[in-house]
């Protein structure tokens, strides 16, 4: 059943107790609700409405510090039914074995579970995200020696694409309306959590709509699935009974904030045969991107003591046209003078390169990269977040270690030449906002761990010290791997559902 809490003047939760209450009706929240046994009465709360509204989205506003002061906190996700599935790109890949392992050269790495714990959920995850049964190859003919043939440095990585990207509101709205055991309320904002006298369980939550309505809801089990920034923000705000906030005895809630830095690191020129291969390549109709993707071998990562990454090979398709496009002619004219050339090169290159390399990489867990609370409060009295996104030296060095051996192989194979961006080759390499941005993949802020001294939740994503509070979504990821997190979010959520169903 699907309701709008703005339409209620009376308390719809009065004299009711639910088996499980899920806060957040995005990818994780909807997946969990629909994967729970129908014997459970499930309360599913979404802070936004059925569609985008400025009234709801404004609650995401916060402050960004650290690397990128313009990091778009307000638009960090979709705050309406379906959550980030309203915005995602549809690119999917499971995390690799090495992503879960403890790596001595990456501090704070290692998950309390392994890839094998998530493998049983592959088929169900593909069904939920409408993914094809096999990965889709986008490699270009003629690239065998560099791209398609694995070597000691890197190997090809085939992604799966949900195309068009599955929208959970569109796909599951009717299912939620017809459900007899799921009670989904939109415009229902979590504004407080009350613990029992022993401070060992959540006893009730406070929920508010946008019409000054204040309600209380009760459940046996609570699951917070509000996103990588909102999950810690809420836990830190709920400090009436625990001064540091819920689950924050060891000052770890909000720490280890990570994203996938996306960096433009090089351009390339091709020999004629390789250029012809690009020109003749046809992109499958079910795919959104016509790019080749490489990833480092585990042996290469360990040897260079670097993070995981994907190197995306992207052609400037207009260069390969059999005729000279107007866009190409216009660009040549604009680049003819120093003034206009400087303007163009803020966004692209005036050289006639046939493509570029984009690095999407893992970020080493960093306790100084974190979500904290500011003094400004939202309309419900909750303090807004401050996101301090920062890096460690290994993050920057990974960019350099990734592209140099590839550039050498590229030239040695006769494919062409690579021009590495100047900022990558500097001795004291640093990310800057001209070349590097985030992927809106907010991870790590309520990380999984073996003990409360290392993280916020255990291997079943239950908050340490709180017997009936769980967290779903990528905020529990100890490390971010190199792949987009959606696939692993769904796998993790299905695993949580199995745990709660027992």
VENVENCOR-V824004 format. One record per pair of residues at least 24 apart in sequence whose C-alpha atoms are under 8 Angstrom apart, sorted by the first residue. I is the first residue (numbers start at 1). J is the second residue. Records with the same first field share a line. If there is no record, write none. Layout:
I->J, J
//
This chain:
1->176, 177, 178, 179, 180, 181, 182, 183, 184
2->176, 177, 183, 184, 185, 186
3->183, 184, 185, 186
4->49, 185, 186, 187, 188
5->185, 186, 187, 188, 209
6->187, 188, 209, 210, 211, 213
8->213
9->213
11->215, 216
13->215, 216, 217, 218
14->216, 217
16->217, 218
17->217, 218, 219, 220
18->42, 43, 218, 219, 220
19->219, 220, 221
20->219, 220, 221, 222, 223
21->45, 219, 220, 221, 222, 223
22->222, 223, 224, 225
23->190, 222, 223, 224, 225, 226
24->83, 224, 225, 226
25->80, 81, 82, 83, 225, 226
26->81, 82, 83, 84, 85, 168, 225, 226
27->82, 83, 84, 85, 168, 489, 490
28->225, 472, 473, 489, 490, 493
29->225, 472
30->82, 168
31->128, 490, 493, 494
32->493, 494, 496, 497
33->182
35->494, 497
36->497, 498, 500, 501
37->501
38->181
39->181
40->181
41->181, 182, 183
42->181, 182, 183
43->182, 183, 184, 185
44->182, 183, 184, 185
45->184, 185, 186, 187, 188, 189
46->80, 81, 184, 185, 186, 187, 188, 189
47->79, 80, 186, 187, 188, 189, 190
48->79, 80, 81, 186, 187, 188, 189
49->79, 80, 81, 186, 187
50->80, 81, 186
51->80, 81
52->78, 79, 80
53->80
56->80
59->378, 379
60->230, 384
61->384, 385
62->384, 385, 386, 387
63->374, 384, 385, 386, 387
64->386, 387, 388, 389
65->386, 387, 388, 389
66->387, 388, 389, 390
67->388, 389, 390, 391, 432, 433
68->389, 433
71->438
73->387
76->440
77->440
80->186
81->168, 169, 186
82->167, 168, 169
83->168
85->165, 166, 167, 168, 169
86->167, 168, 169
88->165
89->165
90->161, 162, 163, 164, 165, 166
91->159, 160, 161, 162, 484
92->159, 160, 161, 162, 483, 484, 485, 486, 487
93->158, 159, 160, 483, 484, 487
94->483, 487, 488
95->481, 482, 483, 488
96->481
98->298
99->308, 479, 480, 481
100->479
105->305, 306
106->305, 306, 307, 364, 365
107->364, 365
108->365, 478
109->364, 365, 478, 479
110->478, 479
111->448, 449, 477, 478, 479
112->448, 449, 450, 458, 459
113->459
118->491, 492, 495
121->491, 494, 495
122->491
125->487, 490, 491
129->162, 166
130->162, 166
131->160, 161, 162
132->160, 161, 162
134->160
135->159, 160, 161
136->160, 161, 287
138->283, 290, 291, 292
139->291, 292, 293
140->277, 278, 281, 292
141->274, 277, 278, 281
142->273, 274, 277
143->274, 415
145->413
146->409, 410, 413, 415
147->292, 294
152->297, 299, 300
153->296, 297, 299, 300, 405, 406
154->294, 295, 296, 297, 300
155->294, 295, 296, 297
156->292, 293, 294, 295
157->293, 294, 295
158->293
161->286, 287, 288
162->286, 287
163->286, 287, 288
164->286, 288
191->234, 380, 382
192->234, 237, 238
193->238
194->241
195->241
199->241, 466
200->465, 466, 467
201->466, 467, 468, 469
202->466, 467, 468, 469
220->468
221->468, 469, 470
222->468, 469, 470
223->469, 470, 471, 472
224->469, 470, 471, 472
225->471, 472, 473
226->473
227->442, 473, 474, 475
228->441, 442, 443, 444, 445, 446, 473, 474, 475
229->254, 371, 385, 442, 445, 475
231->445, 446, 471, 475
232->371, 445, 446
233->371, 372, 373, 383, 384, 385
236->372, 373
237->373, 382, 383
247->456, 463, 464, 465, 466
248->456
250->452, 453
252->445, 446, 454, 455, 456
253->445, 446, 456
254->370, 371, 372, 444, 445, 446
255->366, 367, 368, 369, 370, 371, 444, 445, 446
256->365, 366, 367, 368, 369, 370, 443, 444, 445, 447
257->365, 366, 367, 369, 370, 371, 389, 442, 443, 444, 445
258->363, 364, 365, 366, 369, 389, 441, 442, 443, 444, 445, 480
259->362, 363, 438, 439, 440, 441, 442, 443, 480
260->360, 361, 362, 363, 438, 439, 440, 441, 480, 482
261->359, 360, 361, 362, 363, 436, 437, 438, 439
262->358, 359, 360, 361, 436, 437, 438, 439
263->358, 359, 360, 435, 436, 437
264->356, 357, 358, 359, 421, 435, 436
265->356, 357, 358, 359, 399, 403, 420, 421, 424, 435
266->356, 357, 358, 403, 418, 419, 420, 421
267->353, 354, 355, 356, 357, 418, 419, 420, 421
268->353, 354, 355, 356, 357, 416, 417, 418, 419
269->353, 354, 355, 416, 417, 418
270->354, 415, 416, 417
271->414, 415, 416
274->415, 416
275->320, 354
276->320
278->315, 320
279->317, 320, 321
290->314
291->315
296->402
304->401
306->394, 395, 397, 398, 401
307->361, 362, 363, 364, 394, 395, 398
308->361, 362, 481, 482
309->359, 360, 361, 362, 481, 482, 483
310->359, 360, 361, 482, 483
311->357, 358, 359, 360, 402
312->357, 358, 359, 360
313->355, 356, 357, 358
314->355, 356, 357, 358
315->354, 355, 356
316->353, 354, 355, 356
317->354, 355
319->352, 353, 354
320->354
346->434
359->399
360->482
361->481, 482
362->395, 479, 480, 481, 482
363->391, 395, 479, 480, 481
364->391, 392, 394, 395, 479
365->444, 478, 479
366->390, 391, 392
370->445
371->445
396->429, 430, 431
397->429
399->424
400->424, 425
441->474, 484, 485
442->474, 475
443->474, 475, 476, 477, 478, 479, 480
444->474, 475, 476, 477, 478, 479, 480
445->475, 476
446->471, 475, 476, 477
447->475, 476, 477, 478
448->476, 477, 478
449->478
460->496, 499
461->496
472->496
//
